[in-house]
Amino acid sequence: MGFFRSVFSFTLGTTVGVYIAQNYNVPNIKKMTNFGIAMAKHYEENYRKRKKGDDDSN
């Protein structure tokens, strides 16, 4: 009985997900994630404290 319940839940979830993706404006999660990572790297590179021995004026 547990197997059929699992298969039914998976099938229902997949069907609802496909319907929502086709009929509604769903954001692209991968694109949003990549943008967030790029912004975090930019922030980290520009605002990180410099080490005492790290001098760029050689």
N, CA, C and O atoms as a Tripos MOL2 file, in Angstrom:
@<TRIPOS>MOLECULE
protein
  232   231    58     0     0
PROTEIN
NO_CHARGES

@<TRIPOS>ATOM
      1 N           0.8190   -1.1860    0.0000 N.3       1 MET1
      2 CA          0.0000    0.0000    0.0000 C.3       1 MET1
      3 C           0.8680    1.2570    0.0000 C.2       1 MET1
      4 O           0.4870    2.2600   -0.6030 O.2       1 MET1
      5 N           2.0160    1.2270    0.6560 N.am      2 GLY2
      6 CA          2.8980    2.3830    0.7110 C.3       2 GLY2
      7 C           3.4840    2.7260   -0.6500 C.2       2 GLY2
      8 O           3.6990    3.8970   -0.9630 O.2       2 GLY2
      9 N           3.7430    1.6930   -1.4670 N.am      3 PHE3
     10 CA          4.3070    1.9250   -2.7940 C.3       3 PHE3
     11 C           3.3330    2.7120   -3.6650 C.2       3 PHE3
     12 O           3.7280    3.6610   -4.3420 O.2       3 PHE3
     13 N           2.0700    2.3220   -3.6480 N.am      4 PHE4
     14 CA          1.0750    3.0030   -4.4710 C.3       4 PHE4
     15 C           0.8450    4.4370   -3.9910 C.2       4 PHE4
     16 O           0.6070    5.3310   -4.8030 O.2       4 PHE4
     17 N           0.9150    4.6530   -2.7030 N.am      5 ARG5
     18 CA          0.7590    6.0000   -2.1600 C.3       5 ARG5
     19 C           1.9200    6.8800   -2.6110 C.2       5 ARG5
     20 O           1.7210    8.0460   -2.9500 O.2       5 ARG5
     21 N           3.1320    6.3230   -2.6170 N.am      6 SER6
     22 CA          4.3020    7.0730   -3.0610 C.3       6 SER6
     23 C           4.2120    7.4080   -4.5500 C.2       6 SER6
     24 O           4.4830    8.5380   -4.9580 O.2       6 SER6
     25 N           3.8370    6.4350   -5.3410 N.am      7 VAL7
     26 CA          3.7190    6.6530   -6.7880 C.3       7 VAL7
     27 C           2.6230    7.6710   -7.0730 C.2       7 VAL7
     28 O           2.7930    8.5390   -7.9280 O.2       7 VAL7
     29 N           1.5060    7.5730   -6.3670 N.am      8 PHE8
     30 CA          0.4110    8.5220   -6.5610 C.3       8 PHE8
     31 C           0.8490    9.9320   -6.1930 C.2       8 PHE8
     32 O           0.5440   10.8760   -6.9220 O.2       8 PHE8
     33 N           1.5510   10.0980   -5.0860 N.am      9 SER9
     34 CA          2.0190   11.4170   -4.6630 C.3       9 SER9
     35 C           3.0010   11.9950   -5.6760 C.2       9 SER9
     36 O           2.9180   13.1750   -6.0170 O.2       9 SER9
     37 N           3.9260   11.1730   -6.1560 N.am     10 PHE10
     38 CA          4.8920   11.6230   -7.1450 C.3      10 PHE10
     39 C           4.2060   12.0330   -8.4440 C.2      10 PHE10
     40 O           4.5270   13.0780   -9.0100 O.2      10 PHE10
     41 N           3.2750   11.2300   -8.9160 N.am     11 THR11
     42 CA          2.5530   11.5250  -10.1580 C.3      11 THR11
     43 C           1.7190   12.7870  -10.0270 C.2      11 THR11
     44 O           1.7020   13.6140  -10.9390 O.2      11 THR11
     45 N           1.0320   12.9460   -8.9150 N.am     12 LEU12
     46 CA          0.2190   14.1320   -8.6910 C.3      12 LEU12
     47 C           1.1000   15.3840   -8.6250 C.2      12 LEU12
     48 O           0.7620   16.4090   -9.2180 O.2      12 LEU12
     49 N           2.2020   15.3100   -7.9250 N.am     13 GLY13
     50 CA          3.1170   16.4420   -7.8260 C.3      13 GLY13
     51 C           3.7110   16.8240   -9.1650 C.2      13 GLY13
     52 O           3.8280   18.0090   -9.4750 O.2      13 GLY13
     53 N           4.0860   15.8420   -9.9570 N.am     14 THR14
     54 CA          4.6320   16.1030  -11.2810 C.3      14 THR14
     55 C           3.5900   16.7480  -12.1790 C.2      14 THR14
     56 O           3.8940   17.7010  -12.8960 O.2      14 THR14
     57 N           2.3740   16.2420  -12.1480 N.am     15 THR15
     58 CA          1.2940   16.7850  -12.9720 C.3      15 THR15
     59 C           0.9790   18.2290  -12.5970 C.2      15 THR15
     60 O           0.8280   19.0790  -13.4750 O.2      15 THR15
     61 N           0.8820   18.5060  -11.3190 N.am     16 VAL16
     62 CA          0.5970   19.8720  -10.8650 C.3      16 VAL16
     63 C           1.7570   20.7940  -11.2180 C.2      16 VAL16
     64 O           1.5300   21.9340  -11.6230 O.2      16 VAL16
     65 N           2.9880   20.3300  -11.0720 N.am     17 GLY17
     66 CA          4.1520   21.1300  -11.4230 C.3      17 GLY17
     67 C           4.1980   21.4790  -12.8990 C.2      17 GLY17
     68 O           4.5220   22.6110  -13.2570 O.2      17 GLY17
     69 N           3.8820   20.5350  -13.7500 N.am     18 VAL18
     70 CA          3.8600   20.7870  -15.1960 C.3      18 VAL18
     71 C           2.7610   21.7850  -15.5300 C.2      18 VAL18
     72 O           2.9780   22.6910  -16.3350 O.2      18 VAL18
     73 N           1.6000   21.6380  -14.9350 N.am     19 TYR19
     74 CA          0.4960   22.5740  -15.1800 C.3      19 TYR19
     75 C           0.8750   23.9970  -14.7770 C.2      19 TYR19
     76 O           0.6360   24.9460  -15.5240 O.2      19 TYR19
     77 N           1.4640   24.1360  -13.6010 N.am     20 ILE20
     78 CA          1.8450   25.4720  -13.1160 C.3      20 ILE20
     79 C           2.9240   26.0730  -14.0140 C.2      20 ILE20
     80 O           2.8600   27.2590  -14.3370 O.2      20 ILE20
     81 N           3.9120   25.2770  -14.4220 N.am     21 ALA21
     82 CA          4.9940   25.7840  -15.2560 C.3      21 ALA21
     83 C           4.4900   26.2510  -16.6250 C.2      21 ALA21
     84 O           5.0400   27.1890  -17.2010 O.2      21 ALA21
     85 N           3.4580   25.6080  -17.1390 N.am     22 GLN22
     86 CA          2.9430   25.9630  -18.4570 C.3      22 GLN22
     87 C           1.9980   27.1540  -18.4080 C.2      22 GLN22
     88 O           1.9060   27.8970  -19.3850 O.2      22 GLN22
     89 N           1.2970   27.3550  -17.3050 N.am     23 ASN23
     90 CA          0.2300   28.3520  -17.2800 C.3      23 ASN23
     91 C           0.5300   29.5910  -16.4460 C.2      23 ASN23
     92 O          -0.2490   30.5430  -16.4670 O.2      23 ASN23
     93 N           1.6150   29.6020  -15.7290 N.am     24 TYR24
     94 CA          1.9460   30.7450  -14.8850 C.3      24 TYR24
     95 C           3.3860   31.1750  -15.1460 C.2      24 TYR24
     96 O           4.1990   30.3850  -15.6250 O.2      24 TYR24
     97 N           3.6960   32.4220  -14.8300 N.am     25 ASN25
     98 CA          5.0340   32.9570  -15.0260 C.3      25 ASN25
     99 C           5.8940   32.5860  -13.8100 C.2      25 ASN25
    100 O           5.9330   33.3100  -12.8150 O.2      25 ASN25
    101 N           6.5750   31.4540  -13.9140 N.am     26 VAL26
    102 CA          7.4010   30.9380  -12.8280 C.3      26 VAL26
    103 C           8.8310   31.4260  -13.0470 C.2      26 VAL26
    104 O           9.3580   31.2760  -14.1490 O.2      26 VAL26
    105 N           9.4800   32.0090  -12.0250 N.am     27 PRO27
    106 CA         10.8480   32.5050  -12.2200 C.3      27 PRO27
    107 C          11.8360   31.3610  -12.4390 C.2      27 PRO27
    108 O          11.6340   30.2410  -11.9690 O.2      27 PRO27
    109 N          12.9060   31.6730  -13.1620 N.am     28 ASN28
    110 CA         13.9670   30.7070  -13.4240 C.3      28 ASN28
    111 C          14.8940   30.6730  -12.2090 C.2      28 ASN28
    112 O          15.6800   31.5970  -12.0030 O.2      28 ASN28
    113 N          14.8050   29.6310  -11.4190 N.am     29 ILE29
    114 CA         15.5550   29.5230  -10.1670 C.3      29 ILE29
    115 C          17.0560   29.4430  -10.4260 C.2      29 ILE29
    116 O          17.8410   30.0280   -9.6800 O.2      29 ILE29
    117 N          17.4640   28.7350  -11.4620 N.am     30 LYS30
    118 CA         18.8950   28.6050  -11.7550 C.3      30 LYS30
    119 C          19.5000   29.9660  -12.0950 C.2      30 LYS30
    120 O          20.5990   30.2850  -11.6430 O.2      30 LYS30
    121 N          18.7900   30.7660  -12.8870 N.am     31 LYS31
    122 CA         19.2760   32.0940  -13.2530 C.3      31 LYS31
    123 C          19.3560   32.9940  -12.0270 C.2      31 LYS31
    124 O          20.3230   33.7410  -11.8740 O.2      31 LYS31
    125 N          18.3640   32.9340  -11.1590 N.am     32 MET32
    126 CA         18.3660   33.7400   -9.9420 C.3      32 MET32
    127 C          19.5090   33.3300   -9.0190 C.2      32 MET32
    128 O          20.1440   34.1880   -8.4060 O.2      32 MET32
    129 N          19.7750   32.0380   -8.9130 N.am     33 THR33
    130 CA         20.8500   31.5360   -8.0600 C.3      33 THR33
    131 C          22.2160   31.9990   -8.5770 C.2      33 THR33
    132 O          23.0610   32.4490   -7.8040 O.2      33 THR33
    133 N          22.4180   31.8830   -9.8870 N.am     34 ASN34
    134 CA         23.6940   32.3190  -10.4700 C.3      34 ASN34
    135 C          23.9050   33.8200  -10.2760 C.2      34 ASN34
    136 O          25.0260   34.2550  -10.0100 O.2      34 ASN34
    137 N          22.8400   34.6170  -10.4070 N.am     35 PHE35
    138 CA         22.9460   36.0580  -10.1970 C.3      35 PHE35
    139 C          23.3050   36.3540   -8.7400 C.2      35 PHE35
    140 O          24.1360   37.2210   -8.4710 O.2      35 PHE35
    141 N          22.6840   35.6400   -7.8020 N.am     36 GLY36
    142 CA         22.9870   35.8360   -6.3850 C.3      36 GLY36
    143 C          24.4280   35.4880   -6.0450 C.2      36 GLY36
    144 O          25.0690   36.1880   -5.2620 O.2      36 GLY36
    145 N          24.9340   34.4200   -6.6220 N.am     37 ILE37
    146 CA         26.3180   34.0180   -6.3830 C.3      37 ILE37
    147 C          27.2770   35.0570   -6.9660 C.2      37 ILE37
    148 O          28.2840   35.3910   -6.3420 O.2      37 ILE37
    149 N          26.9690   35.5660   -8.1550 N.am     38 ALA38
    150 CA         27.8180   36.5820   -8.7780 C.3      38 ALA38
    151 C          27.8330   37.8610   -7.9400 C.2      38 ALA38
    152 O          28.8850   38.4810   -7.7810 O.2      38 ALA38
    153 N          26.6870   38.2600   -7.4070 N.am     39 MET39
    154 CA         26.6210   39.4610   -6.5770 C.3      39 MET39
    155 C          27.4000   39.2620   -5.2760 C.2      39 MET39
    156 O          28.0730   40.1800   -4.8070 O.2      39 MET39
    157 N          27.3110   38.0750   -4.6980 N.am     40 ALA40
    158 CA         28.0390   37.7860   -3.4640 C.3      40 ALA40
    159 C          29.5500   37.8330   -3.7130 C.2      40 ALA40
    160 O          30.2910   38.3620   -2.8840 O.2      40 ALA40
    161 N          30.0100   37.2940   -4.8280 N.am     41 LYS41
    162 CA         31.4380   37.3410   -5.1620 C.3      41 LYS41
    163 C          31.8860   38.7800   -5.3760 C.2      41 LYS41
    164 O          32.9610   39.1700   -4.9200 O.2      41 LYS41
    165 N          31.0790   39.5620   -6.0600 N.am     42 HIS42
    166 CA         31.4120   40.9650   -6.3000 C.3      42 HIS42
    167 C          31.5180   41.7270   -4.9800 C.2      42 HIS42
    168 O          32.4570   42.4950   -4.7700 O.2      42 HIS42
    169 N          30.5680   41.5130   -4.1150 N.am     43 TYR43
    170 CA         30.5680   42.1760   -2.8100 C.3      43 TYR43
    171 C          31.8000   41.7720   -1.9990 C.2      43 TYR43
    172 O          32.4580   42.6130   -1.3850 O.2      43 TYR43
    173 N          32.1000   40.4770   -2.0070 N.am     44 GLU44
    174 CA         33.2410   39.9640   -1.2320 C.3      44 GLU44
    175 C          34.5590   40.5250   -1.7620 C.2      44 GLU44
    176 O          35.4420   40.8670   -0.9770 O.2      44 GLU44
    177 N          34.7010   40.6230   -3.0850 N.am     45 GLU45
    178 CA         35.9540   41.1240   -3.6580 C.3      45 GLU45
    179 C          36.1400   42.6170   -3.3900 C.2      45 GLU45
    180 O          37.2670   43.0660   -3.1820 O.2      45 GLU45
    181 N          35.0710   43.3820   -3.3920 N.am     46 ASN46
    182 CA         35.1800   44.8380   -3.2410 C.3      46 ASN46
    183 C          35.2360   45.3090   -1.7980 C.2      46 ASN46
    184 O          35.8190   46.3590   -1.5290 O.2      46 ASN46
    185 N          34.6620   44.5840   -0.8740 N.am     47 TYR47
    186 CA         34.5370   45.0800    0.4900 C.3      47 TYR47
    187 C          35.3030   44.2610    1.5280 C.2      47 TYR47
    188 O          35.1380   44.4850    2.7270 O.2      47 TYR47
    189 N          36.1320   43.3230    1.0920 N.am     48 ARG48
    190 CA         36.9110   42.5180    2.0300 C.3      48 ARG48
    191 C          38.0200   43.3710    2.6390 C.2      48 ARG48
    192 O          38.6370   44.1860    1.9530 O.2      48 ARG48
    193 N          38.2630   43.1790    3.9110 N.am     49 LYS49
    194 CA         39.3670   43.8900    4.5580 C.3      49 LYS49
    195 C          40.6870   43.3490    4.0330 C.2      49 LYS49
    196 O          40.8330   42.1500    3.7960 O.2      49 LYS49
    197 N          41.6300   44.2370    3.8590 N.am     50 ARG50
    198 CA         42.9570   43.8470    3.4030 C.3      50 ARG50
    199 C          43.7840   43.3360    4.5870 C.2      50 ARG50
    200 O          43.6170   43.7970    5.7160 O.2      50 ARG50
    201 N          44.6600   42.3970    4.3190 N.am     51 LYS51
    202 CA         45.5740   41.9230    5.3480 C.3      51 LYS51
    203 C          46.6690   42.9540    5.5470 C.2      51 LYS51
    204 O          46.9350   43.7500    4.6460 O.2      51 LYS51
    205 N          47.3020   42.9580    6.7000 N.am     52 LYS52
    206 CA         48.3540   43.9350    6.9890 C.3      52 LYS52
    207 C          49.5220   43.7850    6.0330 C.2      52 LYS52
    208 O          50.0720   44.7980    5.6020 O.2      52 LYS52
    209 N          49.9220   42.5920    5.6840 N.am     53 GLY53
    210 CA         51.0610   42.3570    4.8140 C.3      53 GLY53
    211 C          50.7130   42.4590    3.3360 C.2      53 GLY53
    212 O          51.6120   42.4240    2.4970 O.2      53 GLY53
    213 N          49.4540   42.5820    2.9990 N.am     54 ASP54
    214 CA         49.0000   42.6090    1.6150 C.3      54 ASP54
    215 C          48.9740   44.0470    1.1110 C.2      54 ASP54
    216 O          48.0280   44.7880    1.3780 O.2      54 ASP54
    217 N          50.0200   44.4380    0.3790 N.am     55 ASP55
    218 CA         50.1160   45.8120   -0.1190 C.3      55 ASP55
    219 C          50.1130   45.7830   -1.6420 C.2      55 ASP55
    220 O          50.9460   45.1080   -2.2460 O.2      55 ASP55
    221 N          49.1880   46.5070   -2.2730 N.am     56 ASP56
    222 CA         49.0720   46.5250   -3.7230 C.3      56 ASP56
    223 C          49.9510   47.5850   -4.3700 C.2      56 ASP56
    224 O          50.0030   47.6380   -5.5990 O.2      56 ASP56
    225 N          50.6410   48.4260   -3.6210 N.am     57 SER57
    226 CA         51.4290   49.5190   -4.2080 C.3      57 SER57
    227 C          52.9000   49.1340   -4.3710 C.2      57 SER57
    228 O          53.7860   49.8770   -3.9490 O.2      57 SER57
    229 N          53.1590   47.9830   -4.9760 N.am     58 ASN58
    230 CA         54.5530   47.5520   -5.1820 C.3      58 ASN58
    231 C          55.2030   48.2950   -6.2730 C.2      58 ASN58
    232 O          56.3730   48.0550   -6.5720 O.2      58 ASN58
@<TRIPOS>BOND
     1     1     2 1
     2     2     3 1
     3     3     4 2
     4     3     5 am
     5     5     6 1
     6     6     7 1
     7     7     8 2
     8     7     9 am
     9     9    10 1
    10    10    11 1
    11    11    12 2
    12    11    13 am
    13    13    14 1
    14    14    15 1
    15    15    16 2
    16    15    17 am
    17    17    18 1
    18    18    19 1
    19    19    20 2
    20    19    21 am
    21    21    22 1
    22    22    23 1
    23    23    24 2
    24    23    25 am
    25    25    26 1
    26    26    27 1
    27    27    28 2
    28    27    29 am
    29    29    30 1
    30    30    31 1
    31    31    32 2
    32    31    33 am
    33    33    34 1
    34    34    35 1
    35    35    36 2
    36    35    37 am
    37    37    38 1
    38    38    39 1
    39    39    40 2
    40    39    41 am
    41    41    42 1
    42    42    43 1
    43    43    44 2
    44    43    45 am
    45    45    46 1
    46    46    47 1
    47    47    48 2
    48    47    49 am
    49    49    50 1
    50    50    51 1
    51    51    52 2
    52    51    53 am
    53    53    54 1
    54    54    55 1
    55    55    56 2
    56    55    57 am
    57    57    58 1
    58    58    59 1
    59    59    60 2
    60    59    61 am
    61    61    62 1
    62    62    63 1
    63    63    64 2
    64    63    65 am
    65    65    66 1
    66    66    67 1
    67    67    68 2
    68    67    69 am
    69    69    70 1
    70    70    71 1
    71    71    72 2
    72    71    73 am
    73    73    74 1
    74    74    75 1
    75    75    76 2
    76    75    77 am
    77    77    78 1
    78    78    79 1
    79    79    80 2
    80    79    81 am
    81    81    82 1
    82    82    83 1
    83    83    84 2
    84    83    85 am
    85    85    86 1
    86    86    87 1
    87    87    88 2
    88    87    89 am
    89    89    90 1
    90    90    91 1
    91    91    92 2
    92    91    93 am
    93    93    94 1
    94    94    95 1
    95    95    96 2
    96    95    97 am
    97    97    98 1
    98    98    99 1
    99    99   100 2
   100    99   101 am
   101   101   102 1
   102   102   103 1
   103   103   104 2
   104   103   105 am
   105   105   106 1
   106   106   107 1
   107   107   108 2
   108   107   109 am
   109   109   110 1
   110   110   111 1
   111   111   112 2
   112   111   113 am
   113   113   114 1
   114   114   115 1
   115   115   116 2
   116   115   117 am
   117   117   118 1
   118   118   119 1
   119   119   120 2
   120   119   121 am
   121   121   122 1
   122   122   123 1
   123   123   124 2
   124   123   125 am
   125   125   126 1
   126   126   127 1
   127   127   128 2
   128   127   129 am
   129   129   130 1
   130   130   131 1
   131   131   132 2
   132   131   133 am
   133   133   134 1
   134   134   135 1
   135   135   136 2
   136   135   137 am
   137   137   138 1
   138   138   139 1
   139   139   140 2
   140   139   141 am
   141   141   142 1
   142   142   143 1
   143   143   144 2
   144   143   145 am
   145   145   146 1
   146   146   147 1
   147   147   148 2
   148   147   149 am
   149   149   150 1
   150   150   151 1
   151   151   152 2
   152   151   153 am
   153   153   154 1
   154   154   155 1
   155   155   156 2
   156   155   157 am
   157   157   158 1
   158   158   159 1
   159   159   160 2
   160   159   161 am
   161   161   162 1
   162   162   163 1
   163   163   164 2
   164   163   165 am
   165   165   166 1
   166   166   167 1
   167   167   168 2
   168   167   169 am
   169   169   170 1
   170   170   171 1
   171   171   172 2
   172   171   173 am
   173   173   174 1
   174   174   175 1
   175   175   176 2
   176   175   177 am
   177   177   178 1
   178   178   179 1
   179   179   180 2
   180   179   181 am
   181   181   182 1
   182   182   183 1
   183   183   184 2
   184   183   185 am
   185   185   186 1
   186   186   187 1
   187   187   188 2
   188   187   189 am
   189   189   190 1
   190   190   191 1
   191   191   192 2
   192   191   193 am
   193   193   194 1
   194   194   195 1
   195   195   196 2
   196   195   197 am
   197   197   198 1
   198   198   199 1
   199   199   200 2
   200   199   201 am
   201   201   202 1
   202   202   203 1
   203   203   204 2
   204   203   205 am
   205   205   206 1
   206   206   207 1
   207   207   208 2
   208   207   209 am
   209   209   210 1
   210   210   211 1
   211   211   212 2
   212   211   213 am
   213   213   214 1
   214   214   215 1
   215   215   216 2
   216   215   217 am
   217   217   218 1
   218   218   219 1
   219   219   220 2
   220   219   221 am
   221   221   222 1
   222   222   223 1
   223   223   224 2
   224   223   225 am
   225   225   226 1
   226   226   227 1
   227   227   228 2
   228   227   229 am
   229   229   230 1
   230   230   231 1
   231   231   232 2
@<TRIPOS>SUBSTRUCTURE
     1 MET1         2 RESIDUE 1 A MET
     2 GLY2         6 RESIDUE 1 A GLY
     3 PHE3        10 RESIDUE 1 A PHE
     4 PHE4        14 RESIDUE 1 A PHE
     5 ARG5        18 RESIDUE 1 A ARG
     6 SER6        22 RESIDUE 1 A SER
     7 VAL7        26 RESIDUE 1 A VAL
     8 PHE8        30 RESIDUE 1 A PHE
     9 SER9        34 RESIDUE 1 A SER
    10 PHE10       38 RESIDUE 1 A PHE
    11 THR11       42 RESIDUE 1 A THR
    12 LEU12       46 RESIDUE 1 A LEU
    13 GLY13       50 RESIDUE 1 A GLY
    14 THR14       54 RESIDUE 1 A THR
    15 THR15       58 RESIDUE 1 A THR
    16 VAL16       62 RESIDUE 1 A VAL
    17 GLY17       66 RESIDUE 1 A GLY
    18 VAL18       70 RESIDUE 1 A VAL
    19 TYR19       74 RESIDUE 1 A TYR
    20 ILE20       78 RESIDUE 1 A ILE
    21 ALA21       82 RESIDUE 1 A ALA
    22 GLN22       86 RESIDUE 1 A GLN
    23 ASN23       90 RESIDUE 1 A ASN
    24 TYR24       94 RESIDUE 1 A TYR
    25 ASN25       98 RESIDUE 1 A ASN
    26 VAL26      102 RESIDUE 1 A VAL
    27 PRO27      106 RESIDUE 1 A PRO
    28 ASN28      110 RESIDUE 1 A ASN
    29 ILE29      114 RESIDUE 1 A ILE
    30 LYS30      118 RESIDUE 1 A LYS
    31 LYS31      122 RESIDUE 1 A LYS
    32 MET32      126 RESIDUE 1 A MET
    33 THR33      130 RESIDUE 1 A THR
    34 ASN34      134 RESIDUE 1 A ASN
    35 PHE35      138 RESIDUE 1 A PHE
    36 GLY36      142 RESIDUE 1 A GLY
    37 ILE37      146 RESIDUE 1 A ILE
    38 ALA38      150 RESIDUE 1 A ALA
    39 MET39      154 RESIDUE 1 A MET
    40 ALA40      158 RESIDUE 1 A ALA
    41 LYS41      162 RESIDUE 1 A LYS
    42 HIS42      166 RESIDUE 1 A HIS
    43 TYR43      170 RESIDUE 1 A TYR
    44 GLU44      174 RESIDUE 1 A GLU
    45 GLU45      178 RESIDUE 1 A GLU
    46 ASN46      182 RESIDUE 1 A ASN
    47 TYR47      186 RESIDUE 1 A TYR
    48 ARG48      190 RESIDUE 1 A ARG
    49 LYS49      194 RESIDUE 1 A LYS
    50 ARG50      198 RESIDUE 1 A ARG
    51 LYS51      202 RESIDUE 1 A LYS
    52 LYS52      206 RESIDUE 1 A LYS
    53 GLY53      210 RESIDUE 1 A GLY
    54 ASP54      214 RESIDUE 1 A ASP
    55 ASP55      218 RESIDUE 1 A ASP
    56 ASP56      222 RESIDUE 1 A ASP
    57 SER57      226 RESIDUE 1 A SER
    58 ASN58      230 RESIDUE 1 A ASN
